[in-house]
Amino acid sequence: MHKIFFVTSNKGKFSEAEKKIKNIEQKSFDYPEIRSENLGEIVVYGIEFLKEKIRKPFFIEDSGLFIDVLNNFPGPFSKYVFNKIGCKGILKLMKNEKNRNAVFKSAIGYYDGETKMFEGICEGRISTRMSGKKGFGYDPIFIPKNSDKTFAQMDIGEKNIYSHRGNALTKLVKHIQKS
């Protein structure tokens, strides 16, 4: 299998992808990100920008945390919100809320001369407190469905079984293997 670039500056995302895809290399490359409530639109815009600059097959990923009671906030603005208020801010917004349902979504765009999209979701809930030291971002407050642990309490292999990104990466791997 030929080398595939994962264009991301996020070491946590790369570590998760590296567990699923062999012959992968991280490539940091700044590209503009449009504001949209649709993860797929954001990814396609990034692919269009990068496809003339990267000559090998590559993929990019965008994800978001969509919290029911907050009208799907922060959604695709998750990184910005995390940088401003973090997990503690989300927990503060959720204080006294009974409905703690949330969904993590991931959109991966793969380019090898053609653009292909792969999506993954992970249903779960927002915990009432931060737990765990592993992972990154909202991992300490997100508990996936059928688990009692937050993502931050799981090693990468276990997280990949449940996670939105893990699901999307599995779809990407199946596509690459068929190609």
C-alpha positions in Angstrom: 0.0 0.0 0.0 1.3 3.5 -0.9 1.9 6.2 1.7 -1.1 8.3 2.7 -0.8 11.7 4.3 -3.1 12.7 7.2 -3.2 16.5 7.0 -3.6 17.6 10.7 -1.7 19.4 13.3 -3.6 17.5 16.0 -1.2 14.8 17.4 -4.1 13.1 19.2 -6.1 12.6 16.0 -3.0 11.3 14.3 -2.3 8.8 17.0 -5.9 7.5 16.6 -5.5 7.2 12.8 -2.1 5.6 13.1 -3.7 2.7 15.0 -6.1 2.0 12.1 -4.1 2.8 9.0 -0.7 1.4 8.1 1.8 3.5 6.0 0.4 6.8 7.2 2.3 10.0 7.7 1.3 13.2 9.5 1.5 16.3 7.4 0.9 19.8 8.9 -0.4 22.2 6.4 -2.4 25.3 7.1 -5.6 25.5 5.0 -8.6 27.8 5.3 -11.6 26.4 7.1 -15.0 27.8 6.2 -17.7 28.4 8.8 -20.5 26.0 8.3 -22.8 23.9 10.4 -22.1 21.0 8.0 -18.8 19.1 8.7 -18.8 17.6 5.2 -18.9 21.1 3.6 -15.9 22.1 5.8 -13.9 19.1 4.7 -14.7 19.4 1.0 -13.6 23.0 1.1 -10.3 21.9 2.7 -9.8 19.2 0.1 -10.3 21.6 -2.7 -7.7 23.9 -1.3 -5.1 21.2 -0.6 -5.5 18.9 -3.7 -3.2 21.2 -5.8 -0.6 21.4 -3.1 -0.2 17.7 -2.0 0.7 15.3 -4.7 0.1 12.0 -2.8 -3.1 10.6 -1.5 -4.2 12.4 1.6 -7.1 12.9 3.9 -8.4 15.5 6.3 -10.9 15.2 9.2 -13.2 17.5 10.9 -15.3 16.6 13.9 -17.7 18.1 16.4 -19.6 17.5 19.6 -23.3 18.0 19.3 -25.1 18.4 22.6 -28.9 17.9 22.5 -30.0 20.3 25.2 -27.7 23.1 23.8 -29.3 22.9 20.3 -26.3 20.9 19.0 -23.8 23.4 20.3 -20.8 23.5 19.9 -21.1 21.3 16.8 -18.5 22.1 14.1 -17.2 25.0 16.3 -16.0 22.5 18.9 -12.3 23.4 18.7 -13.0 27.1 19.1 -15.4 26.6 22.0 -12.9 24.2 23.6 -10.1 26.8 23.3 -12.4 29.4 24.9 -14.2 27.6 27.7 -13.0 24.0 27.7 -14.6 21.0 29.4 -15.3 23.0 32.5 -17.3 25.6 30.6 -19.4 22.9 28.9 -20.0 21.3 32.3 -21.0 24.7 33.7 -23.5 25.2 30.8 -24.9 21.7 31.5 -25.2 22.2 35.3 -28.6 20.9 36.5 -29.5 19.5 33.1 -31.2 16.1 33.1 -30.9 15.5 29.3 -27.1 15.0 28.8 -27.4 13.3 25.4 -24.7 14.2 22.9 -23.3 12.9 19.7 -19.7 13.1 18.4 -19.6 13.3 14.6 -16.6 13.0 12.3 -16.2 13.7 8.5 -13.2 12.4 6.7 -12.4 13.6 3.2 -10.0 11.4 1.2 -8.3 12.6 -2.0 -6.5 10.3 -4.5 -7.5 12.1 -7.7 -11.1 12.0 -6.6 -12.7 13.1 -3.3 -14.5 10.5 -1.2 -16.3 11.2 2.1 -16.6 9.0 5.1 -18.6 9.8 8.2 -18.8 8.4 11.7 -20.9 9.0 14.7 -20.8 8.1 18.3 -23.8 8.6 20.5 -23.3 9.1 24.2 -23.8 11.6 27.0 -22.0 14.4 28.8 -20.7 13.3 32.2 -21.3 15.5 35.3 -17.6 15.8 36.0 -14.3 15.4 34.2 -12.7 11.9 34.4 -9.6 10.4 32.9 -6.2 11.7 31.7 -6.0 10.1 28.3 -7.1 11.6 24.9 -7.7 15.2 24.2 -10.4 17.8 23.8 -13.7 16.8 25.2 -12.6 13.3 26.0 -12.8 13.8 29.8 -16.5 14.6 29.7 -17.9 12.3 26.9 -19.2 8.9 27.8 -20.1 6.8 24.7 -23.2 4.7 24.6 -22.7 1.2 26.1 -19.8 2.3 28.2 -19.4 3.7 31.7 -16.0 5.3 30.9 -15.2 8.6 29.4 -13.0 8.6 26.3 -10.2 10.0 28.5 -10.4 6.8 30.6 -9.8 4.6 27.5 -6.6 3.7 25.7 -6.6 4.6 22.0 -7.6 1.0 20.9 -10.7 1.0 23.1 -11.6 4.5 22.1 -11.3 3.7 18.4 -13.9 0.9 18.9 -16.5 3.4 20.0 -15.5 6.7 18.6 -16.9 8.8 15.7 -13.4 9.1 14.2 -12.7 5.4 14.7 -15.9 4.6 12.8 -15.0 7.0 9.9 -11.5 5.7 9.8 -12.8 2.1 9.5 -14.8 3.1 6.5 -11.7 4.8 5.0 -9.6 1.7 5.5 -12.2 -0.5 3.8 -12.2 1.9 0.8 -8.4 1.9 0.6 -8.2 -1.9 0.8 -10.7 -2.2 -2.1 -8.8 0.3 -4.3 
